[in-house]
Amino acid sequence: MSLENELMERSGSTCELCGSNIELSVYQVPPKTNATASENILLCNKCVAQIEDAEKIDVNHWHCLNDSMWSQIPAVQVMAWRMLNKLRGEGWAQNLIDMLYLEEEVMAWAKSGEPVATETSGPKHIDSNGVPIEAGDTVVLIKDLNVKGTSFVAKRGTAVRGISLVHDNPEHIEGRVNGQQIVILTKFTKKTN
């Protein structure tokens, strides 16, 4: 039996992540190199395109992981974990990650395919949800803030675009509100996409 036929039989001829039965193909879960069914999954073209190109990710499409993450197939578990981690900034995805349990060997496989984090010069800046913030990002204020040295209040819900990082303090970022450059505590911000 061919690998594709074996995966079709295992999955019931549906995408093993989203359940679609349109335009299915074999997807090898990196970094494994064996051509066995245990290291491959059957995916639709929509899932493959979004896995391979982060710019094409449609957050709503991946709500399907709520079901597929419970698969008994390790390769499916690995891909569900990886996609949930890419979507970690979404509250629902973080909740699913918190619920998902992977055996030690499967977790090692899942992490081995992730890009290696490069060391940055300086501390990490994170928002109120624990999401990393980088220079140029847009954040939203989650609380009314009195701006020292001025007579105005930066209102909750205000978007601050093109922020810059205070490199020697991971709790501070800088941004322009009401035409003034101000320092903002990261714990009062939420990163937006």
N, C-alpha and C positions, 0 to 999 in steps of 0.2 A: 504494500500500500504506500502511495506517495505521501510525502510530508503534508502537502496541502489537503489531500483526502483525509488523512488522519486528524488534522486540525478541524476540518469541516465536520467530521463525525463527532469529535469532542465537544465542539461549540454549538452543534445543532445548526450549522451553516449561518451563524450570526457573528457579528463583531464581538469579541470577548470583553471589550470595554463598554461600548455603548448599546449593543444589541441590534444594530442596523444589519440588514441583510443585503445591502447594496454595495457593489464594487469592493469585494473582499480580497485580501491578499495576505500572504505569510509575512510576518514581521519578526525578525530576529532580535531578541532582547539583549542589548549589549551589556557587558563585554563578552558574553559567552560566544563560543565559536563553533560548537557542535551543531550539526543540522538535525537535532532530535526534536520531537514534539515538545519535550519538557523545557526547551530553551527558546521556543518560538510561540507566538500567539497569532490568531487570526484577527486582523483589523480591517475596518473600512478605510477608504481613502481619506475621509474627513478626519478621522483620528490620527492617521499617519501624518497628514499635512500639518496638523497642529502640534504633534509631538516633535516633529523635525524643524519647525519654524515657529519660535515663540511669538513672532509678530502676528501670526495667524490665529492665535488662541482666542476662542470664543468661550468665555467663562461659563455661560449658560449651558453649552454643550456638555460640559464636564460634570454636571449634576448627576450624570449616569454613574459616576464612581461610587455614589452612595450604595448602589447594588453590587457592582462588579468588584469592589474591594474585598467582598466577603467570599470570593471565589476560592476554591480549594487548590487551584493551579498556581504554583509559585511564580511562574512567569507573569501571570495576570496580576498577582499581588504586587510584584515588583513595579510593573508599569503604573498601577493605580497609585502606589506610594509616591513614585516619581512625579506624576502629574499633580497629585495633591500638594506636594512640596512646591511645585512651580506656582500653584495657586494659593499658597500659604497666606497671602494678604487678604484673601476672602474669608470672612468669618465662618461660613459653612465648611470650607475646605479645612480650616484649622480644627474645627470640631471633629471632622472625620479622621484627621491625622491623629488626634488625641484618642480616638476609639480604636484605631487600627493596630492590631498586634501582629507582628511578623516573627516567625522563628528566627533564631540567631543567624543561621546560614542564609536565609532568604533576605534578611535585613542587610547582611554584608554584601550580597549580590546587588540589592537595590542601591546601596550607597556607592558601590564600586563603579556604577555607570554615571554618577553625578559628576559634573565638572568640578575640578579641584579649585577650591577657593584660594585666591592669591592673597598674600599678605599685603595689607594696606598700611600706608604710613600714617599711624595715628589711631585713635580710638574709633569705635563704631558708633554712629549716631542711629538711634532707633526711635520710632514714634510710640504713641501710647499703647499700640497693639503689639509692639515688639517687631515691627517690620523695619528693615534697614532703610535709612534715608540717605540719599546721595545728592551732591551738588546739582542744581538744576531741576530737582523734583518740585512738584506742587504738593503743598500740604493744606489741610483745612484745620482751622482752630476749633477745638472741642469745648472751649470755655471762653467767656468774656474775659479779656485781659486789660488791666489798667496799664497804659504805656507810660513808664516813668519819664519825667521831663516834658510831658505834653499834657494837654487837657482832654485828650480823646481816649475812648475805650475801643480796643480791637474786638469786634463782636464775634461771638460764637458763629461758626459757619463761614467765616471769611476765608476765601482761598488766597493763599500766599504762593505766587508762582516764581519759579526760578530762584529757589532758595540757595544760600551758600552756607557752608559748614564752618563752624568755629573749630579749627583743627586741634586746639589744645584742651577743648572741653566738649565731651560727647553729649552733654545735656543741653547745649546751646546751638541754635542755628540762627541765621540772619535772613531777613526778608523785608520786602517793601509793603507797608500797609498804609493806606491813605497818603501815598506819596512820600512817606518817611521810611528810612531804613531802620529797622528795629531788631533787637535780639529777642528770640522766642525760646522758651524752654520746650524741649522736644516732647516732654510728657503731656503737653497741652496741644499736641498736633496729631493729625491722622493723615498718612500718606494717601494720595489719590492716584488712580491709574492714568 
